[in-house]
Amino acid sequence: MDTKRWWAATRDERRTGGKGSSSGSTYRDDPPQNALDTEIIAAGQALRAPGAAAVSGIVFSLLLSASLILIRLAMPASPRDAGMWLSNPAQKNAILAALTLVPFAGVAFLWFIGVVRDRMGSREDRLFASVFLGSGLLFIAMMFVASAMAAGLVIGLASESRQLATSDAWQFGRAITFVVMTTYAMRMAAVFMISTASIALRLVIMPRWIVIIGYACALVLLFVAGVVPWIELLFPAWVLLVSINLLMTTRRATTAATRHAWPRAGR
């Protein structure tokens, strides 16, 4: 029985001499205990989005970090030096495994964007929300394009002769893939970090020290990405930090709401 029918049935029962309070008050004067259950359910629904954002952010961070680490370990530092890893099947398989993880990381990141926007609700600032959404989508699009190009280059080498690796077309495609993934996509990630930190600062949804770290990491990615190896890991590391903090905050809020509601339910 839903809440409205229970409400009406209880009210009619009291008016016809059924169970009621000692003073004969109506239902409106003596709210039912079920209202507390409704309050708890509403609180749980309000806290569901931050929890989903935290889980999706953690999944994205782990998958993207694993993908970037495998690519960095398998590929040489210079994008023009392809001889060593092409002759090693283990390194080629590591790159293909890393590229396979990218679509799953992208799906988790899209979910992270969606639930963070859902948490903002009516309080979202249109300027920062537009930059937040646009930079996130551009980052995912560039990562998908770069991953698809890289996979095509590696698979093409498996079916063609080794002379393809020394051709100008292959070197051109590899250079574009490297630049798109480590330079343009990471700068969009920096813009995403700046917009997310600005939203968090305005809405006070995360500690100030995490916001400051986000601004610092974003500045590093803006000016150093594509130049210093391994610097790309700053982005998934910051998303992981935000997600862990969001998950801990959500659990504390859920526990506090439950402890506050149950004593009232026992009255």
N, C-alpha and C positions, 0 to 999 in steps of 0.2 A: 504494500500500500504506500502511495507516495505521500509527501508531506501535506499537500492541500487536502486530500481525502481524510487523512488522520486528524488534521485540524478540525474539519467540519464534523467528523464523527464524534470527536471528543466534546466539541461544543454542544452538539445535540444531546449527547448522553448526559451532560451536566444539567442542561435545561430541563430534561425529562425526569430528573431525580436519580440519575445514576451516580457514579463516582464523582466526587467534587470536593472542594475545599470546605473547611468547617464554617467559613463565613458565607458560603453560597455564592462566591464570586464567579464570574464567567471566565471563559478561556482567555480573553484578552487581558484580564487582571492577573491571571496566574499562568504564565507562559509554560508550555510543556518542556519536558526534559529533551525532547527530540530537537529543539532549537539549538541546543549545544552541539548535538551531532552535526547539524547543518553547518554550524560555525566551524567545526573541526574540518569538515569536508571542504569548505570554502578555503580555509587556510592551506590545506594540503594542495588544492588546485593552484593556488597562488604561488606556492613554493615549488611546484612541479617543473616549471620552466627553468629556473636557475639550476636545478639538479640535472635536467637534460642538457643544458648548456655546458655544465661542468664535465659530464661524461663524454659528450661529443668532442669537447675541447681536448680532453686527455687522449682520446683515441686518435684525433688528428695529430696531436703533438708527437705521439709515439710513432705513428706510421710515417709522417714526414721526416722525422729525425732518422729513423731507420733507413729510409730511402736516400736521404742526403749523405749519410755516413757510408752506405754501400757504394754510392756513386763516387764519392771522394776517395775511398780506399781502392777502388778498381781503376780509376782514371788517373793519369799523370797530372801534375800541376798545370802544365801548359796545354791549352786546347789544341795546339798544332802538333803535339807529339803523340802519335797514335800507334806507333809500332809495337810498344811493349805489351799493352793490354789486348791488342788484337790477336797476338799469338798465344795468349793464355786463355784456354776455355773457361777456367774457373772465374777469371775476371769478367769475361763476357757474360757468363751466367749470373754473376752477382749484379751486373748492371741491369740485365733483363728482370731479375727478381725485384730490384729497387724500382724499376719503372712500373712493374705490376702493382706495387703498393700505392702509387700516386693516385689512381682513380678512387680508391677506398679512402685515402686521406682527404681527397676533395669532397667526397660525399659527407664525411664527418664535419668538415669545415663549413659546408653549406648549412648543415643542421645547427652548428654552433652559431652561425650568423642569424638564422631564423629565430632561435629561441632567445638569443640576446635581444633582438628587436622586439620580440613578444614581451619580454620583461620590461622594456622601456615603456611600452604602452602609450598612453596619452601624454606622457611627460617627455617624449623624444623631441629633440631639437631637429628641425628639418634640415638645417645646414649640415650638422655633424652626422645625422642619420643618413643623408644622401652620400656624403663622402665615405662613411663607414660601409654602406652597402656597395657602392660603386667600386671602391678599392678592393674589397673582398672578392667580388665577382671577377674583376680584372686579374687579380692574383691567381685565382683558380683557373681562369681561361688560359693565362700564359703558362702555368704549370702543365696543363693538359696538352697544349700545343707543343711545348718543348719536349715533354715526355713522349708524345707520339712521333715527333721527328727523330728523337734519339733511338727509339725502338725500331723505327724504319731503317735507320742507318746500320744498326747492329744486325738486324735480321737480313738486310741486303748483303752484308759481308759474308753471312753464312751460306748464301746461295750463289755468290759471285766469286770471282778470283780475287786474290790478295791485291791485284793491281788497282782494284777499286779504291782501296784505302789511300793510295798515293795520288789519286786523280784530283783535279782542282774542284770538281763538283762536290765530291765527298768532303773535302776539307772545308769548302764553303758552307755546306749544310751542317757540319759539326761545329764550326765557329758560331753560326747563327743559333744553334741549339744551346750552346754553352752560354752565350750572351743573354738570350731570352730567359734562361732559367736562373742564372746567378746575378744578373744585373737588373733587368726590367721587372721581373716578377718580384724580386726582393725589395725593390723600391716601392712597388705597390703594397707589399707587406709592411713596409715602414709607414706608409700613409695610413694603412689600416690600424696600425698600432697607435699612431697619433690620434686618430679620430676616436678609437675605442677608449684611450686614456682620457681624452677630453670629455667624452660622455660620462665616463665613470667619475670624473672629478666634479662635473656639474650635478649629477644625480646622487653622488656619494654612495656608490654601490660596491666600492672596494677600497682598501686602505690607501692612504696617500703615498706610501712608500712604493707600492706596486705601480701606481701611476707614474711616479718619478722614474722608476726603472724602465717603464714602457717608453717614456719620452727619450731617455738616454739610449736605449737600444735602437729606437727608430732613427735617431740622428746618426748613429754608427752605420746602420744599414743604408741610409741615404747617401752617405759620402764614401763608404768603404766597401760596400757590396760589389763583388766582381773583381776586387783587387786583392783582398786578403782571404786566403782559403779558410774554410770552416766557419766563416763569420755568418753564414746563412743559418746556422743552428740557433742564433739568437732569437729568431722569430718563433719557432716551435717551443723553445725553452720558456719564453715569456707567456705564450698561450697556455703552456702547462702550469706555470705558476698561477696565472689568473684562474684557471679551471680548478686547481686544488683549493685555492682560497674560496672560490665560489661554492664548491662542494662542502667544505667545512662550515661555511656560514649558513648554508641551507640546512645542514643537519642540526646545527645548534638552534636555528630558528624553529625547526620542526619539533625538536625535543622540548624547547621552552613553551611552544604553543600547546603541546599535548599535556605537559605538567600543569599549565595554567587552567586548561579546560576541565580535566578530570576532577580536581577538587570541587569545582562548581557543579559538576554533574552529580556528585554524591550528596549534595545538600537536599 
